[in-house]
């Protein structure tokens, strides 16, 4: 555009002679340079609310502590340079669940410690933003997918952690993630785009329940 492209004059043009300029209708000289200001090609507008609650109670069997952590993000809006505006803000777009919450309850009794953590992630659409036409409701219907298939349902998993500190300076730990071996919800977009149509569709689907044993000892 004007102000961004610089050309040499026709009299100094080495590509065409004066006669050739007339013959071929050359009205502008050769390109000598371009200039312009830097622009952000990618911007994201994000906001949300974080909630955290904690409690601790002494009982006859030990100390019981409970914590709740939750995040309610307003789905991120991506900036479009061509339109000069941020994209749509559909409820729960793909990759940005409305809710993430973690509820943890732990019991400490002598050298024993047990904790359960409930993890919740709300469902999302398969469509990401205004420019995403491959996973609209109409597009999903054209693939033969139902309205339910055109979304990722919510997920709930439970983790368990155990620790024993019966020997001074030593901690024996056992951690089990996804205690009930729950499969992640069906994600046809991930299966289609990055999974190559292969099941399991993701690492979390392949891992499912995982167990980790640990032994820690402090020498100093």
C-alpha positions in Angstrom: 0.0 0.0 0.0 1.0 3.7 -0.1 3.8 4.6 2.2 4.9 1.0 2.5 6.6 0.4 -0.9 9.4 2.3 -2.4 10.4 2.2 -6.1 13.1 3.7 -8.2 12.1 6.3 -10.9 11.4 5.1 -14.5 14.4 7.1 -15.7 16.7 4.9 -13.6 15.0 1.6 -14.4 17.5 -0.9 -15.7 14.8 -3.6 -16.6 13.1 -1.7 -19.4 14.4 0.9 -21.9 12.3 4.0 -22.6 10.9 2.3 -25.7 10.0 -0.9 -23.9 8.3 1.1 -21.1 6.0 2.6 -23.8 5.6 -0.8 -25.6 4.7 -2.8 -22.5 2.9 -0.1 -20.5 5.3 0.1 -17.6 4.2 2.9 -15.3 6.2 2.2 -12.2 9.9 1.7 -11.5 11.5 -1.4 -10.0 10.9 -2.2 -6.3 13.8 -0.9 -4.1 12.4 -1.5 -0.7 9.5 -1.8 1.7 9.0 -0.4 5.1 6.3 -0.3 7.8 5.7 -0.6 11.5 5.6 -3.8 13.5 2.2 -5.2 14.3 1.1 -7.9 16.7 -0.1 -10.8 14.5 -1.4 -12.7 17.5 -3.1 -11.3 20.6 -5.3 -13.0 23.2 -7.8 -11.4 25.5 -8.4 -13.6 28.6 -10.0 -13.0 32.0 -11.6 -15.1 34.7 -12.1 -15.8 38.4 -10.1 -18.1 40.7 -11.6 -19.4 43.9 -9.7 -21.0 46.8 -11.0 -22.3 50.1 -9.2 -24.2 52.9 -10.3 -25.7 56.2 -8.6 -27.8 58.9 -10.3 -29.7 61.7 -8.9 -31.8 64.6 -10.9 -35.0 65.2 -10.5 -38.1 67.3 -8.8 -39.9 64.4 -6.5 -37.1 63.3 -6.4 -33.8 61.5 -8.8 -33.5 58.6 -8.0 -30.8 56.0 -10.1 -29.8 53.0 -9.3 -27.5 50.1 -11.3 -26.4 47.1 -9.6 -24.7 44.1 -11.7 -23.7 41.1 -11.1 -21.6 38.0 -13.8 -20.0 35.9 -12.1 -18.5 32.9 -13.9 -16.3 30.4 -12.9 -18.1 27.2 -9.9 -16.5 25.5 -10.7 -14.4 22.5 -8.1 -14.4 19.7 -7.4 -11.2 17.8 -7.9 -11.1 14.1 -5.5 -8.7 12.3 -7.6 -8.6 9.0 -10.8 -7.7 10.8 -9.1 -5.6 13.5 -11.2 -7.1 16.3 -11.3 -10.0 18.7 -13.2 -13.2 17.8 -16.4 -14.6 19.2 -16.8 -15.7 22.8 -18.9 -18.9 22.6 -19.6 -20.6 25.9 -16.9 -23.3 26.4 -15.0 -23.2 23.1 -12.7 -26.1 22.2 -9.6 -26.2 24.5 -11.1 -23.7 27.0 -13.5 -25.4 29.5 -15.7 -23.1 31.5 -14.8 -24.8 34.8 -11.8 -26.5 36.3 -12.2 -27.5 40.0 -10.2 -29.6 42.4 -11.6 -30.8 45.8 -9.0 -32.3 48.1 -9.6 -34.0 51.5 -6.7 -35.3 53.6 -6.5 -37.2 56.9 -3.3 -37.0 58.9 -3.2 -39.6 61.7 0.2 -40.2 63.4 2.7 -41.3 60.8 0.0 -42.0 58.2 -1.4 -39.5 55.7 -4.2 -40.2 53.2 -5.6 -37.8 50.7 -8.3 -37.9 48.0 -8.6 -35.4 45.2 -11.7 -35.0 43.0 -10.9 -33.4 39.6 -13.6 -31.8 37.5 -13.3 -30.3 34.0 -16.4 -29.0 32.3 -17.3 -29.9 28.7 -16.6 -27.9 25.6 -17.7 -27.5 22.0 -15.6 -28.9 19.2 -15.7 -25.4 17.6 -12.9 -23.1 18.7 -13.6 -19.6 17.4 -15.4 -17.5 14.7 -13.0 -18.7 11.9 -13.5 -22.4 12.7 -16.0 -23.6 10.1 -14.9 -27.3 10.3 -16.7 -28.0 13.6 -19.8 -25.9 13.6 -23.1 -27.7 14.3 -23.9 -27.8 10.6 -20.5 -29.2 9.7 -20.7 -31.9 12.4 -24.1 -32.9 11.0 -22.6 -33.2 7.5 -20.1 -35.7 8.9 -22.9 -37.8 10.3 -22.1 -36.8 13.9 -24.8 -36.1 16.4 -25.0 -32.9 18.5 -23.4 -34.9 21.4 -20.6 -36.0 19.2 -20.0 -32.3 18.3 -18.8 -31.6 21.8 -16.4 -32.9 24.5 -18.3 -33.9 27.6 -17.3 -33.1 31.2 -14.7 -35.3 33.0 -14.5 -36.4 36.6 -11.6 -38.3 38.0 -10.4 -39.3 41.5 -6.8 -39.4 42.8 -5.4 -41.0 45.9 -2.2 -40.2 47.8 -0.7 -42.1 50.8 2.4 -41.2 52.8 4.1 -42.9 55.8 6.7 -41.1 58.0 7.2 -43.8 60.7 11.0 -43.5 60.4 12.8 -40.3 61.0 13.8 -38.3 57.9 12.1 -40.9 55.6 8.9 -40.6 53.6 7.3 -43.6 51.8 4.7 -42.4 49.3 2.1 -44.0 47.0 0.2 -41.9 44.5 -2.6 -43.2 42.3 -3.9 -41.0 39.6 -7.3 -41.7 38.1 -8.1 -44.3 40.8 -11.1 -45.7 39.0 -9.4 -45.9 35.6 -11.9 -43.6 34.0 -11.6 -43.0 30.3 -11.5 -39.4 29.0 -14.6 -38.3 27.2 -14.8 -38.9 23.4 -13.0 -36.1 21.5 -13.7 -36.6 17.8 -11.7 -33.5 16.9 -8.6 -34.8 18.5 -9.2 -38.2 17.0 -9.6 -36.6 13.6 -6.8 -34.0 13.7 -4.0 -35.4 15.8 -5.0 -39.0 16.6 -5.0 -40.3 13.0 -8.2 -42.1 13.8 -6.3 -44.3 16.3 -7.7 -45.4 19.7 -6.5 -44.4 22.3 -7.0 -40.9 21.2 -4.6 -39.2 23.6 -1.9 -39.9 26.2 -4.4 -39.5 29.0 -6.5 -42.2 27.4 -3.4 -44.5 27.1 -2.2 -43.8 30.6 -5.6 -44.1 32.4 -4.8 -45.2 36.0 -1.1 -44.6 36.9 0.7 -45.6 40.1 3.8 -44.0 41.5 5.9 -45.3 44.4 8.4 -43.0 46.0 11.0 -43.2 48.8 12.6 -40.1 50.2 15.3 -39.9 52.8 17.0 -36.8 54.1 20.7 -37.4 55.0 21.2 -33.9 56.5 
